[in-house]
Amino acid sequence: MSRLPAVLCAALLAALALGAAVLQRPQPPASARLTGWPLTAHMPGFGADGELGPSEIEDLTEYVIALNGAPHDGAAAARAVPLFQTHCAVCHGLGGEGSDLLGTPDLTRGQFRDIRTPEDIRQQIWRGTDGRGPVRETRARSPAG
């Protein structure tokens, strides 16, 4: 007699138990969360960590602005497509739609907290976040330094 039905049933029960545990996990206090999604996210500081250079971050800034439908530099946004796919899409999605599960904002709808200008976006990409919201205050480095 095959064990396959028993194995499948056990796997299903384990998946259901894991899903229930995730749903019952306590949420961080509102002061520690980004508005609009349930979990906190840690975004690396692509410039501060040396992952990307100033011109690449400038192009990504234009791409994020383009995702919002705002006026942007089309050539810079086009150059940023492979950068976004490589460095950003794993969390923000290929189309920038974000993920409630990961706690990442929807870049197409401008779900940002305290981000209002292109410079704010640029600094967000340069410095990243620590899970409490935009731009890490603990890092004093800037694109020039």
Backbone bond lengths (Angstrom), bond angles and torsions (degrees), N, CA, C in turn:
res aa  C-N    CA-C-N  psi(-1)  N-CA   C-N-CA  omega(-1)  CA-C   N-CA-C  phi
1 M - - - 1.453 - - 1.529 108.67 -
2 S 1.297 117.80 140.77 1.459 123.67 -176.54 1.522 111.55 -75.70
3 R 1.307 115.36 141.83 1.472 121.29 175.35 1.521 112.13 -90.71
4 L 1.297 117.16 -3.65 1.457 121.14 -175.05 1.522 113.29 -55.36
5 P 1.340 120.95 -46.85 1.467 119.14 178.92 1.534 112.74 -59.79
6 A 1.301 117.80 -38.78 1.470 120.86 179.82 1.526 110.44 -67.63
7 V 1.310 117.13 -41.14 1.462 121.01 179.59 1.529 110.02 -65.84
8 L 1.314 117.21 -43.61 1.463 120.56 178.70 1.525 111.30 -64.02
9 C 1.312 116.88 -40.20 1.466 120.61 178.37 1.525 110.50 -64.16
10 A 1.326 117.20 -43.13 1.464 120.64 178.50 1.525 110.97 -63.76
11 A 1.323 117.47 -40.21 1.463 120.82 179.26 1.523 110.48 -65.93
12 L 1.327 116.97 -40.58 1.462 120.75 178.03 1.521 111.17 -63.15
13 L 1.315 116.89 -44.15 1.474 120.67 178.22 1.529 111.33 -62.41
14 A 1.325 116.56 -40.66 1.460 120.01 178.52 1.526 111.03 -64.63
15 A 1.327 117.50 -41.32 1.463 121.01 178.73 1.522 110.95 -64.84
16 L 1.327 116.93 -41.12 1.463 120.19 177.84 1.526 111.27 -64.25
17 A 1.317 117.22 -40.98 1.464 120.82 178.49 1.525 110.80 -63.98
18 L 1.322 117.39 -41.83 1.460 121.20 178.44 1.521 110.21 -63.50
19 G 1.335 116.93 -44.37 1.459 120.62 178.74 1.521 111.50 -61.12
20 A 1.325 117.08 -41.86 1.466 120.47 178.49 1.526 110.96 -64.07
21 A 1.326 117.02 -39.23 1.463 120.25 179.33 1.520 111.33 -64.57
22 V 1.326 117.10 -40.32 1.461 120.79 178.79 1.522 110.47 -64.57
23 L 1.329 116.62 -42.75 1.458 120.18 -179.16 1.520 112.74 -67.20
24 Q 1.321 117.64 -27.27 1.458 121.27 -178.50 1.525 112.97 -92.12
25 R 1.328 117.06 -2.45 1.460 121.23 -179.64 1.526 109.60 -62.21
26 P 1.332 118.23 134.25 1.466 119.44 179.75 1.523 110.97 -64.42
27 Q 1.313 115.51 142.89 1.458 121.76 179.46 1.525 109.35 -87.98
28 P 1.341 117.56 148.33 1.459 120.17 176.57 1.531 109.52 -66.42
29 P 1.323 116.98 157.29 1.465 118.98 177.87 1.525 110.50 -61.41
30 A 1.320 115.95 152.49 1.462 121.33 -176.59 1.523 111.63 -55.89
31 S 1.309 118.27 -32.91 1.461 120.77 -178.82 1.519 112.35 -68.43
32 A 1.328 117.69 -17.85 1.461 121.12 -178.76 1.515 112.10 -101.83
33 R 1.325 118.01 3.76 1.452 121.36 -175.54 1.513 111.24 -110.89
34 L 1.310 114.54 154.11 1.453 120.31 168.88 1.514 106.40 -80.17
35 T 1.298 117.30 140.45 1.462 121.57 -177.86 1.520 110.92 -66.45
36 G 1.313 116.63 135.93 1.452 121.16 171.18 1.514 115.39 100.38
37 W 1.293 120.78 -7.93 1.447 121.73 176.03 1.518 108.82 -144.20
38 P 1.348 117.46 152.72 1.457 121.56 -166.67 1.520 116.72 -78.46
39 L 1.298 119.02 -25.11 1.458 120.54 -174.70 1.513 111.01 -113.02
40 T 1.305 116.60 162.05 1.457 120.13 175.78 1.526 109.05 -91.63
41 A 1.298 115.92 152.05 1.457 120.62 -178.46 1.517 109.43 -127.42
42 H 1.305 115.94 150.01 1.462 122.11 174.95 1.516 107.22 -112.08
43 M 1.322 115.93 115.44 1.462 120.90 177.82 1.518 108.01 -102.77
44 P 1.331 117.40 127.04 1.470 118.68 179.12 1.519 111.08 -65.48
45 G 1.303 115.93 153.34 1.460 121.80 173.64 1.517 108.36 -86.81
46 F 1.318 116.42 92.76 1.461 120.11 -172.05 1.521 112.94 -62.61
47 G 1.316 118.19 -32.71 1.460 120.48 177.13 1.511 111.41 -84.16
48 A 1.329 116.16 -47.47 1.467 121.04 -178.18 1.525 111.16 -61.80
49 D 1.338 116.76 -32.54 1.460 120.93 179.96 1.522 112.63 -87.03
50 G 1.346 117.11 -2.19 1.454 121.13 178.10 1.517 114.64 79.66
51 E 1.329 117.59 9.86 1.462 121.59 -179.44 1.529 111.34 -70.70
52 L 1.337 116.48 -39.86 1.457 121.69 -179.34 1.522 110.08 -130.22
53 G 1.317 115.54 152.59 1.457 120.57 178.62 1.518 112.11 -93.03
54 P 1.326 117.46 172.03 1.462 121.71 -178.17 1.527 114.10 -56.27
55 S 1.328 118.50 -41.15 1.474 119.56 -178.68 1.526 110.82 -68.69
56 E 1.326 117.14 -36.23 1.468 120.17 177.51 1.530 110.71 -67.06
57 I 1.311 116.45 -40.05 1.464 120.05 178.47 1.525 110.24 -67.90
58 E 1.311 116.75 -36.28 1.473 119.78 175.73 1.528 110.45 -61.30
59 D 1.343 116.29 -44.25 1.465 120.20 178.07 1.529 111.10 -63.27
60 L 1.333 117.68 -43.13 1.463 120.74 178.40 1.524 111.58 -63.25
61 T 1.316 116.55 -35.88 1.467 120.39 176.49 1.525 109.80 -59.52
62 E 1.322 116.67 -46.14 1.460 120.73 178.69 1.531 111.08 -63.98
63 Y 1.319 117.00 -35.04 1.457 120.28 178.83 1.530 110.81 -66.81
64 V 1.325 117.44 -42.98 1.472 120.70 177.86 1.530 109.93 -63.35
65 I 1.313 116.93 -40.69 1.467 120.37 176.32 1.530 109.82 -61.32
66 A 1.341 117.21 -41.70 1.463 121.41 178.73 1.529 111.08 -63.52
67 L 1.337 117.55 -39.48 1.465 120.76 178.69 1.523 111.56 -58.68
68 N 1.337 116.03 -31.18 1.454 121.51 178.39 1.519 112.64 -78.94
69 G 1.332 117.23 -9.19 1.456 120.56 -178.68 1.513 113.34 82.17
70 A 1.317 117.65 12.39 1.465 121.80 179.80 1.530 109.68 -87.52
71 P 1.334 117.50 159.79 1.464 120.13 176.23 1.533 110.47 -57.29
72 H 1.333 115.56 136.58 1.464 120.85 -174.47 1.524 110.44 -152.67
73 D 1.314 115.44 170.52 1.458 123.04 175.60 1.530 107.05 -83.80
74 G 1.319 116.88 106.49 1.460 121.99 -175.53 1.518 113.89 -61.94
75 A 1.324 117.23 -38.37 1.467 120.22 -179.75 1.525 110.34 -66.33
76 A 1.328 116.64 -42.44 1.473 120.45 178.86 1.523 110.47 -64.91
77 A 1.333 116.66 -42.74 1.468 120.35 179.42 1.527 110.42 -62.38
78 A 1.333 117.26 -39.78 1.470 120.66 178.81 1.526 110.88 -65.03
79 R 1.328 116.95 -40.24 1.473 119.88 177.54 1.527 111.47 -63.89
80 A 1.317 116.64 -28.36 1.461 121.20 -175.20 1.526 113.25 -80.99
81 V 1.318 118.58 -13.53 1.471 120.17 -176.53 1.531 111.64 -54.06
82 P 1.337 120.16 -52.50 1.467 118.10 180.00 1.536 112.52 -66.14
83 L 1.329 117.43 -31.30 1.468 120.18 176.63 1.525 110.29 -64.79
84 F 1.322 116.36 -44.45 1.460 120.98 179.37 1.527 110.03 -62.47
85 Q 1.336 116.51 -44.88 1.463 120.14 -179.57 1.523 111.50 -61.65
86 T 1.328 116.86 -37.70 1.457 121.11 -177.61 1.523 112.69 -78.11
87 H 1.328 118.01 -43.17 1.459 121.14 -169.89 1.524 115.09 -105.62
88 C 1.320 118.00 -22.26 1.471 120.06 -169.74 1.520 114.22 -117.70
89 A 1.333 116.84 -33.45 1.467 120.59 -171.05 1.518 113.15 -64.43
90 V 1.313 118.09 -27.23 1.461 119.37 -178.97 1.531 110.84 -60.24
91 C 1.311 118.24 -30.63 1.476 121.93 178.71 1.523 112.12 -104.20
92 H 1.324 117.46 -42.58 1.461 121.48 -174.67 1.529 113.05 -89.35
93 G 1.334 118.24 -7.78 1.457 121.56 -178.12 1.513 111.46 87.07
94 L 1.320 116.64 154.25 1.469 120.80 -178.24 1.515 112.57 -59.17
95 G 1.331 116.65 -33.31 1.457 120.69 179.50 1.514 113.67 -98.20
96 G 1.340 117.67 6.95 1.459 121.08 -179.94 1.516 113.93 78.83
97 E 1.347 116.88 16.03 1.465 121.06 -174.17 1.520 114.68 -76.42
98 G 1.332 118.13 -6.62 1.459 120.52 177.96 1.513 112.43 72.62
99 S 1.337 115.02 -178.39 1.459 120.26 -178.28 1.515 109.74 -150.58
100 D 1.323 116.40 119.14 1.457 119.81 174.57 1.520 110.34 -62.15
101 L 1.328 116.90 -38.27 1.457 121.23 -178.54 1.524 111.54 -62.03
102 L 1.334 116.71 -40.95 1.464 120.89 -179.59 1.524 112.79 -86.43
103 G 1.316 116.38 -16.26 1.460 119.56 -177.43 1.511 112.98 80.42
104 T 1.325 116.51 28.49 1.465 119.92 -179.50 1.520 109.69 -106.40
105 P 1.325 117.02 141.09 1.459 120.42 -175.30 1.524 113.55 -72.68
106 D 1.317 114.31 156.22 1.457 122.85 174.04 1.524 106.94 -82.48
107 L 1.318 116.35 107.28 1.461 121.05 -177.15 1.518 112.21 -72.99
108 T 1.329 117.45 -16.97 1.461 120.44 179.97 1.522 111.96 -78.92
109 R 1.310 117.39 -16.77 1.466 121.40 -179.32 1.520 111.75 -115.44
110 G 1.328 117.03 10.06 1.455 120.42 176.90 1.515 113.55 61.88
111 Q 1.327 117.70 40.39 1.464 121.12 179.17 1.529 109.55 -77.92
112 F 1.294 115.60 71.95 1.459 120.05 -179.07 1.518 108.48 -118.06
113 R 1.306 115.70 149.28 1.456 120.39 172.72 1.528 106.71 -110.61
114 D 1.306 116.69 126.18 1.468 122.67 179.27 1.523 112.82 62.60
115 I 1.321 117.70 25.13 1.461 122.13 175.94 1.522 105.90 -118.66
116 R 1.324 115.94 112.44 1.462 118.98 -174.85 1.523 113.91 -127.47
117 T 1.312 116.80 -18.84 1.463 120.09 -175.05 1.527 110.63 -127.20
118 P 1.328 117.52 163.83 1.459 119.35 174.01 1.537 112.40 -56.56
119 E 1.316 117.75 -35.62 1.465 120.12 178.34 1.523 110.83 -64.31
120 D 1.337 117.88 -37.44 1.466 120.89 176.32 1.528 110.51 -61.96
121 I 1.335 116.88 -42.49 1.467 120.87 178.38 1.521 109.77 -63.88
122 R 1.325 116.17 -45.68 1.466 121.99 179.89 1.528 110.28 -56.81
123 Q 1.330 116.58 -46.66 1.464 120.71 -179.37 1.529 111.46 -67.12
124 Q 1.325 116.75 -34.50 1.468 120.69 177.09 1.527 109.74 -61.12
125 I 1.324 116.50 -46.63 1.458 120.65 179.87 1.535 109.65 -66.94
126 W 1.317 117.15 -40.41 1.471 120.97 -177.71 1.525 111.15 -66.01
127 R 1.326 117.12 -49.37 1.467 121.06 -172.46 1.517 114.64 -96.43
128 G 1.331 118.56 -26.96 1.456 121.08 -178.04 1.517 112.10 78.76
129 T 1.330 115.47 -164.62 1.458 121.49 179.92 1.514 109.77 -136.92
130 D 1.299 115.61 165.08 1.463 120.35 177.71 1.522 111.93 -112.63
131 G 1.329 117.92 17.02 1.448 121.42 178.68 1.513 113.57 95.99
132 R 1.326 117.71 -5.55 1.457 120.42 -178.92 1.512 112.11 -105.01
133 G 1.288 118.30 -0.24 1.445 121.13 -177.64 1.515 109.46 138.38
134 P 1.311 117.19 -168.19 1.455 120.15 -175.20 1.532 114.02 -70.04
135 V 1.263 114.04 164.60 1.457 128.58 173.94 1.522 114.67 33.64
136 R 1.304 114.38 111.34 1.460 120.83 177.50 1.522 110.15 -62.63
137 E 1.301 116.00 126.85 1.467 120.38 176.89 1.523 111.00 -82.35
138 T 1.326 117.93 -17.09 1.451 121.00 -176.68 1.511 112.63 -73.80
139 R 1.307 116.95 -18.07 1.455 120.77 178.71 1.512 109.65 -101.72
140 A 1.298 116.13 126.40 1.468 119.88 -179.42 1.520 111.41 -97.26
141 R 1.338 117.74 -1.50 1.458 120.37 -177.91 1.517 110.61 -68.72
142 S 1.289 115.57 147.81 1.452 121.89 176.47 1.514 108.51 -130.42
143 P 1.330 118.24 171.54 1.463 119.26 179.91 1.528 112.84 -55.05
144 A 1.313 117.06 -27.93 1.466 119.79 -179.43 1.520 111.24 -84.46
145 G 1.358 118.27 -17.82 1.459 118.66 -172.96 1.413 114.58 -127.16
